[in-house]
Amino acid sequence: MKKIKILMLVVLCYVNIYSQKKVDAENFYCFTNNYALVKKGNDLRFIDKLGNIIPEMKVNQSVQYITSTDYGMQGNNIYITKEQSGSGIKNTKGEFLFEPFYNIESFHGYFILNPNLNSKKDDFIIINKNGKIIYKEKNTSKKQVFPINDEIFAIRYQKNNNSYVANNYGYSEIKNIKTGKVTERVFSSVLPEVNGLIKAYRYNEKEGAGKWGFLDENFKTAIGFIYTNKPGDLYDNRILVKSKDRKYGFIDKRGRLIIEAKFLEAKHFVNGYAMVKLHKKKYSKESKKYNYGYRVIDVNGRIIRDLEDAVPATFHSLKSINAIENEGVVRIKINQKKGFPINYILDIKSGEIIETKYRRIYRFNSGLALVEFINENKKMTYGYIDKKGELKIMKEVRNKF
């Protein structure tokens, strides 16, 4: 029996060391929509989930932060590429859907295309994440148009004809271009519709101040404009709200308070679970450990997991990032007295906790997460792991001789 166990261990070690796909690149970036960017020299390339470089998918993008979500495969099999003549949109065959004669803005999953000086056309275009044109107009120099969904748009008009005046745009109206229905121009901010609700900011006469609230897709008030702090979006029939005394709670789509505003920190629900912070760091005499107050709750506010001495592995400077992933796992870490923290992967449903040897685990997407770790040559390197923490793709180590 012992021999069998040893043999299995040897086989497992062999698999762990030699079964990963090696990628010849210097820099690695997070997966988005089944593809990840890698960089060698000045060349960016896409790899698929098997670690294969896709040569026809040539791309030029600027990545400011590895943790941002606005690079790579920004849509469903479409992406922005920046050329000398301007920016364009390509598909996964490397074909231009929109030639590179635009200034392109990625906006909450949509793409806003403004023709530049090199363009022979003057069409202002908005496309959705599938590459479908949902808005097209000739000259929009006197107004700004932002997509709320595929049929509804927020439109702001210039206050006067001087385009060089700062803040020269007035309040927004919201318009359904299919039905022609339009609101008054009373909104300072309008954000894309999420699960049937449109988040907006307008003046509340009763309170004498601007407030956040929600409209439905027929522009009727779904949740009153009473929130000083910007609420979250609707997920799992719960909206994250922040009270005036800086505590977080959750309301439902009718605006009813479902989970009391008592948390020091909170993130929106993902597949029925949310990460919250119940209290500040406390020392437990029983466990002889600090409890940092982080909990995983369900949609009724019931505590599912107490992270105890662990904290979300989202880094101090990036607390806005949700530690709970769509993949059904949570990235957590336990700080050590010396050296780097230990990173773990927690499966929310099963409660399984997997200890890893990675210095840093970035967000999961498409079943894979970018990681940093020390290789056998004691140098920092990159790779991609699955939800079990198994290394699937890694940076190829070149022989110096």
C-alpha positions as CSV (number, residue, x, y, z in Angstrom):
1,M,0.0,0.0,0.0
2,K,2.8,2.4,0.9
3,K,4.5,1.6,-2.5
4,I,1.3,2.5,-4.3
5,K,1.0,5.8,-2.5
6,I,4.6,6.6,-3.2
7,L,4.2,5.7,-6.9
8,M,1.1,7.9,-7.1
9,L,3.0,10.8,-5.5
10,V,5.8,10.4,-8.0
11,V,3.3,10.3,-10.9
12,L,1.5,13.4,-9.6
13,C,4.8,15.2,-9.2
14,Y,5.8,14.3,-12.7
15,V,2.4,15.6,-14.0
16,N,2.7,18.8,-12.0
17,I,6.2,19.5,-13.3
18,Y,6.0,18.5,-17.0
19,S,2.3,18.6,-18.1
20,Q,1.8,22.4,-18.4
21,K,1.7,24.1,-21.7
22,K,4.7,26.4,-22.1
23,V,4.3,29.8,-23.6
24,D,7.3,31.7,-25.0
25,A,6.5,35.2,-23.8
26,E,7.8,37.8,-21.3
27,N,4.6,39.3,-19.9
28,F,1.3,37.7,-19.2
29,Y,-2.2,39.3,-18.6
30,C,-5.5,38.1,-17.3
31,F,-7.9,36.0,-19.3
32,T,-11.1,37.7,-20.6
33,N,-13.8,35.9,-22.7
34,N,-11.6,32.8,-23.3
35,Y,-8.5,34.6,-24.4
36,A,-5.5,36.2,-22.7
37,L,-2.9,38.7,-23.9
38,V,0.8,37.8,-23.7
39,K,3.7,40.0,-24.7
40,K,7.1,39.2,-26.2
41,G,9.3,42.2,-26.9
42,N,7.0,44.8,-28.3
43,D,4.5,42.3,-29.8
44,L,1.2,41.5,-28.1
45,R,-0.5,38.2,-29.0
46,F,-3.6,36.3,-27.9
47,I,-3.5,32.8,-26.4
48,D,-6.4,30.5,-26.0
49,K,-7.3,28.5,-22.9
50,L,-4.9,25.7,-24.0
51,G,-2.0,28.1,-24.2
52,N,-1.9,28.2,-28.0
53,I,-0.8,31.5,-29.5
54,I,-3.3,32.6,-32.2
55,P,-1.0,34.2,-35.0
56,E,-3.9,35.6,-37.0
57,M,-5.2,37.6,-34.1
58,K,-2.8,40.5,-34.3
59,V,-3.4,43.2,-31.7
60,N,-2.1,46.5,-30.5
61,Q,-3.4,47.6,-27.1
62,S,-2.0,49.6,-24.2
63,V,-2.4,47.9,-20.8
64,Q,-2.1,50.3,-17.9
65,Y,-2.9,48.0,-15.1
66,I,-2.8,44.2,-15.1
67,T,-5.9,44.2,-12.8
68,S,-8.1,46.3,-15.1
69,T,-10.8,44.7,-17.1
70,D,-10.8,46.9,-20.2
71,Y,-8.1,45.1,-22.2
72,G,-7.8,41.9,-24.1
73,M,-10.9,40.3,-25.6
74,Q,-13.3,43.1,-24.6
75,G,-16.4,41.7,-26.3
76,N,-17.7,38.3,-27.4
77,N,-15.0,37.3,-29.9
78,I,-14.3,41.0,-30.7
79,Y,-11.5,43.3,-29.6
80,I,-10.1,46.8,-30.0
81,T,-6.8,47.2,-31.8
82,K,-4.9,50.5,-32.1
83,E,-3.0,51.2,-35.4
84,Q,-1.2,54.3,-36.7
85,S,-4.4,55.5,-38.5
86,G,-6.6,55.0,-35.5
87,S,-8.4,52.3,-33.6
88,G,-10.6,49.5,-35.1
89,I,-12.5,46.4,-34.1
90,K,-11.4,42.9,-35.1
91,N,-12.9,39.4,-34.7
92,T,-11.1,36.2,-33.7
93,K,-10.1,35.6,-37.4
94,G,-8.1,38.8,-37.3
95,E,-10.5,40.5,-39.7
96,F,-11.5,44.1,-39.3
97,L,-15.2,44.5,-38.5
98,F,-14.6,48.3,-38.3
99,E,-11.5,49.7,-40.0
100,P,-8.9,51.5,-37.8
101,F,-10.2,55.1,-38.4
102,Y,-11.9,55.7,-35.1
103,N,-11.4,56.9,-31.6
104,I,-12.9,54.0,-29.6
105,E,-14.1,54.1,-26.0
106,S,-15.0,50.9,-24.2
107,F,-18.1,51.6,-22.1
108,H,-19.5,49.0,-19.7
109,G,-19.4,46.2,-22.4
110,Y,-20.3,48.5,-25.3
111,F,-18.0,50.2,-27.8
112,I,-18.4,53.9,-28.8
113,L,-16.8,54.7,-32.1
114,N,-16.1,58.3,-33.1
115,P,-14.6,58.8,-36.6
116,N,-11.2,60.4,-36.5
117,L,-9.5,62.8,-39.1
118,N,-8.3,59.8,-41.2
119,S,-11.9,58.5,-41.7
120,K,-13.7,59.0,-44.9
121,K,-17.0,58.5,-43.1
122,D,-18.5,60.8,-40.4
123,D,-20.8,58.1,-38.8
124,F,-20.8,58.0,-35.0
125,I,-21.4,54.4,-34.1
126,I,-22.2,52.4,-31.0
127,I,-21.9,48.6,-31.0
128,N,-22.7,46.0,-28.4
129,K,-20.4,43.3,-27.1
130,N,-21.4,41.0,-30.0
131,G,-20.3,43.6,-32.6
132,K,-23.9,44.6,-33.6
133,I,-24.5,48.2,-34.5
134,I,-27.2,49.5,-32.1
135,Y,-26.8,53.3,-32.8
136,K,-25.6,55.2,-35.9
137,E,-25.8,58.8,-36.6
138,K,-24.0,61.3,-38.9
139,N,-22.9,64.3,-36.9
140,T,-23.1,64.2,-33.1
141,S,-20.6,67.0,-32.3
142,K,-23.3,68.9,-30.4
143,K,-24.3,66.0,-28.1
144,Q,-23.0,63.0,-26.3
145,V,-24.6,59.6,-26.6
146,F,-24.1,56.7,-24.1
147,P,-25.7,53.2,-24.3
148,I,-27.9,52.1,-21.5
149,N,-28.9,48.9,-23.3
150,D,-29.3,47.9,-26.9
151,E,-32.4,50.2,-27.3
152,I,-32.1,52.9,-24.7
153,F,-29.5,55.7,-24.7
154,A,-28.6,58.6,-22.5
155,I,-28.2,61.8,-24.5
156,R,-26.5,65.1,-23.3
157,Y,-26.7,68.2,-25.4
158,Q,-24.2,71.2,-25.5
159,K,-25.3,74.2,-23.6
160,N,-23.9,76.5,-26.3
161,N,-22.0,76.2,-29.6
162,N,-18.6,76.8,-28.1
163,S,-17.1,73.3,-28.1
164,Y,-14.0,74.5,-26.2
165,V,-15.9,75.4,-23.0
166,A,-15.3,73.0,-20.2
167,N,-18.3,71.1,-18.9
168,N,-20.3,72.4,-21.8
169,Y,-22.9,69.7,-21.6
170,G,-26.2,70.0,-19.7
171,Y,-28.3,67.3,-18.1
172,S,-29.1,64.0,-19.9
173,E,-32.4,62.7,-21.2
174,I,-33.0,59.0,-21.6
175,K,-34.4,57.8,-24.9
176,N,-35.7,54.5,-26.3
177,I,-34.8,54.8,-30.0
178,K,-37.1,51.9,-30.9
179,T,-40.3,53.4,-29.3
180,G,-39.3,57.0,-29.4
181,K,-40.1,57.4,-25.7
182,V,-38.0,60.0,-24.0
183,T,-37.6,61.5,-20.5
184,E,-37.0,65.1,-19.4
185,R,-33.4,66.4,-19.4
186,V,-32.9,66.1,-15.6
187,F,-30.2,63.5,-15.1
188,S,-26.6,64.3,-14.1
189,S,-25.5,60.7,-14.5
190,V,-27.1,57.6,-16.1
191,L,-25.5,54.2,-16.1
192,P,-26.3,51.1,-18.2
193,E,-29.3,48.9,-17.4
194,V,-28.5,45.9,-15.3
195,N,-31.2,43.2,-14.9
196,G,-34.0,45.6,-15.7
197,L,-33.0,48.6,-13.7
198,I,-31.3,51.8,-14.8
199,K,-29.3,53.6,-12.2
200,A,-29.4,57.4,-12.4
201,Y,-28.6,60.6,-10.5
202,R,-30.9,63.6,-10.3
203,Y,-32.0,66.5,-8.1
204,N,-34.4,65.6,-5.3
205,E,-36.5,68.7,-4.6
206,K,-37.7,67.4,-1.2
207,E,-34.1,66.9,0.1
208,G,-32.6,69.8,-1.8
209,A,-29.8,67.8,-3.2
210,G,-28.8,65.4,-5.9
211,K,-29.6,61.7,-5.2
212,W,-29.3,58.3,-6.7
213,G,-32.2,56.1,-7.6
214,F,-33.4,53.6,-10.2
215,L,-35.8,53.6,-13.2
216,D,-37.3,50.6,-15.0
217,E,-37.0,50.2,-18.8
218,N,-40.3,52.2,-19.2
219,F,-38.6,55.1,-17.4
220,K,-40.8,54.8,-14.3
221,T,-39.2,55.2,-10.9
222,A,-38.5,51.7,-9.6
223,I,-36.6,52.8,-6.5
224,G,-36.8,56.4,-5.3
225,F,-34.0,58.9,-5.7
226,I,-33.0,59.0,-2.0
227,Y,-29.5,57.6,-1.9
228,T,-26.6,60.0,-1.2
229,N,-24.0,57.3,-1.9
230,K,-24.1,55.6,-5.3
231,P,-25.7,52.1,-4.9
232,G,-24.5,49.0,-6.6
233,D,-26.3,47.1,-9.4
234,L,-29.0,44.5,-9.2
235,Y,-27.7,41.0,-8.8
236,D,-29.6,38.1,-7.3
237,N,-32.4,40.6,-6.5
238,R,-30.1,42.4,-4.2
239,I,-28.6,45.9,-4.5
240,L,-25.6,47.0,-2.4
241,V,-26.4,50.3,-0.6
242,K,-24.3,52.5,1.7
243,S,-25.8,54.5,4.6
244,K,-24.8,58.0,5.6
245,D,-22.8,56.6,8.5
246,R,-20.8,54.5,6.1
247,K,-22.3,51.1,6.7
248,Y,-23.3,48.7,4.0
249,G,-26.5,46.7,3.5
250,F,-28.7,45.3,0.7
251,I,-32.1,46.3,-0.7
252,D,-34.2,44.3,-3.2
253,K,-35.5,45.5,-6.6
254,R,-38.4,47.3,-5.0
255,G,-36.2,49.3,-2.6
256,R,-37.0,47.3,0.5
257,L,-34.2,46.9,3.0
258,I,-33.5,43.1,3.1
259,I,-30.2,43.0,4.9
260,E,-29.5,45.6,7.5
261,A,-26.8,48.2,6.8
262,K,-24.3,47.0,9.4
263,F,-21.2,46.0,7.4
264,L,-17.9,47.9,7.3
265,E,-17.2,46.6,3.8
266,A,-19.3,44.7,1.3
267,K,-19.4,43.7,-2.4
268,H,-22.3,42.8,-4.7
269,F,-23.7,39.3,-4.8
270,V,-22.3,36.8,-7.2
271,N,-24.3,33.6,-7.8
272,G,-26.1,34.0,-4.5
273,Y,-23.1,34.9,-2.3
274,A,-21.5,38.2,-1.1
275,M,-18.4,39.1,0.7
276,V,-18.8,41.4,3.7
277,K,-16.8,42.7,6.7
278,L,-18.7,42.4,9.9
279,H,-16.1,43.9,12.3
280,K,-12.6,45.2,12.7
281,K,-9.6,42.9,13.5
282,K,-10.2,41.0,16.8
283,Y,-8.0,38.6,18.7
284,S,-9.5,35.3,19.8
285,K,-8.1,33.7,22.9
286,E,-9.6,30.3,21.9
287,S,-7.9,30.1,18.5
288,K,-5.0,32.3,19.4
289,K,-5.5,34.0,16.1
290,Y,-6.8,37.3,14.8
291,N,-10.3,37.3,13.2
292,Y,-10.4,40.0,10.5
293,G,-14.2,40.1,10.3
294,Y,-14.7,38.8,6.8
295,R,-17.7,36.7,6.1
296,V,-19.5,35.1,3.1
297,I,-23.3,35.6,3.3
298,D,-26.3,34.4,1.3
299,V,-29.1,36.5,-0.1
300,N,-30.9,36.5,3.2
301,G,-27.9,37.7,5.2
302,R,-27.1,34.3,6.7
303,I,-23.4,33.7,7.3
304,I,-22.2,30.8,5.1
305,R,-18.4,31.1,5.8
306,D,-16.3,32.8,8.4
307,L,-12.9,33.6,6.9
308,E,-11.4,33.9,10.4
309,D,-7.8,34.9,10.0
310,A,-8.0,35.1,6.2
311,V,-8.7,38.2,4.2
312,P,-9.9,38.7,0.6
313,A,-6.9,38.4,-1.8
314,T,-7.6,41.6,-3.7
315,F,-4.7,43.7,-2.4
316,H,-4.9,46.9,-0.3
317,S,-4.9,49.3,-3.3
318,L,-7.7,47.3,-5.1
319,K,-10.5,46.9,-2.5
320,S,-13.1,47.7,-5.1
321,I,-12.5,44.4,-6.8
322,N,-14.8,41.6,-5.7
323,A,-13.0,38.6,-4.2
324,I,-15.9,36.3,-5.0
325,E,-15.7,35.0,-8.6
326,N,-18.3,33.9,-11.1
327,E,-16.4,30.7,-11.1
328,G,-17.8,29.9,-7.6
329,V,-14.6,30.4,-5.7
330,V,-13.0,33.1,-3.5
331,R,-9.4,34.2,-3.5
332,I,-8.2,34.6,0.1
333,K,-4.9,35.0,1.8
334,I,-3.4,34.6,5.3
335,N,-0.7,37.1,6.2
336,Q,2.5,35.7,7.8
337,K,4.7,37.3,10.4
338,K,7.6,37.0,7.9
339,G,7.6,36.8,4.1
340,F,4.7,36.8,1.7
341,P,1.1,35.9,2.6
342,I,-0.2,32.4,1.8
343,N,-2.8,32.5,-0.9
344,Y,-5.8,30.1,-0.9
345,I,-8.7,29.2,-3.1
346,L,-12.0,28.7,-1.3
347,D,-14.8,26.8,-3.0
348,I,-17.9,28.5,-1.5
349,K,-20.4,25.6,-1.8
350,S,-18.2,22.7,-0.7
351,G,-16.1,24.7,1.8
352,E,-12.9,23.1,0.3
353,I,-9.8,25.3,0.9
354,I,-6.8,24.8,-1.4
355,E,-3.5,26.1,-0.2
356,T,-1.3,27.4,-3.0
357,K,2.4,28.4,-3.4
358,Y,1.6,31.4,-5.6
359,R,2.8,34.8,-4.6
360,R,-0.3,36.4,-6.2
361,I,-3.5,35.1,-7.7
362,Y,-5.3,37.5,-10.1
363,R,-9.0,37.3,-11.1
364,F,-10.5,34.2,-12.5
365,N,-12.1,34.4,-16.0
366,S,-12.9,31.6,-18.4
367,G,-11.9,29.1,-15.7
368,L,-8.3,30.3,-15.4
369,A,-6.5,32.9,-13.3
370,L,-3.1,34.5,-13.8
371,V,-0.6,33.8,-11.0
372,E,2.9,34.9,-10.0
373,F,5.2,32.4,-8.4
374,I,8.9,31.5,-7.8
375,N,10.1,28.9,-10.3
376,E,12.7,26.2,-9.8
377,N,15.5,28.7,-10.7
378,K,14.2,30.9,-7.8
379,K,13.0,33.6,-10.2
380,M,9.6,35.2,-10.4
381,T,7.5,33.9,-13.2
382,Y,3.9,33.7,-14.5
383,G,1.3,31.1,-15.4
384,Y,-2.4,30.3,-15.3
385,I,-4.2,28.0,-12.9
386,D,-7.6,26.4,-12.8
387,K,-10.0,26.5,-9.8
388,K,-8.3,23.6,-8.2
389,G,-5.0,25.6,-8.1
390,E,-3.4,23.4,-10.7
391,L,-0.9,25.1,-13.1
392,K,-2.1,24.7,-16.6
393,I,-0.1,27.2,-18.6
394,M,3.3,28.7,-17.7
395,K,6.0,30.9,-19.0
396,E,8.7,29.0,-21.0
397,V,12.1,29.0,-19.4
398,R,14.8,29.6,-22.1
399,N,18.2,27.9,-21.9
400,K,20.9,30.6,-21.6
401,F,23.5,28.4,-23.4
